[in-house]
Amino acid sequence: MGAAALFVIASGNARAGDAKAGRAKAQLCQACHGVDGLSKVPDAPNLAGQVEGYLATQLRAFKSGARKSEAMTLVAAQLSDQDIDNLAAWYSSIEISVGKLPGG
């Protein structure tokens, strides 16, 4: 199996999303995941800086029902494939940094 074939298998159905369009669509997500991709509630993960392909895969899993979450299933059901790609592009484009720890 060639390197190109392995890349296609590893990346799944990777498509390039539009981060600007994803930012606009992220208004649906900000109550839990924050406008900046940093969680506002204990049960919601931070999305900022996550790998684009991972985010898209997880949103598709919620949409299909393969991954279970009442809230995310409801939200993902409203998303088109392009919306999912755009959201993944937006959240993955957010740069995060870890500040210096106190006393360090």
Order of alpha helices (4+ residues) and beta strands (2+ residues): alpha-alpha-alpha-alpha-alpha-alpha
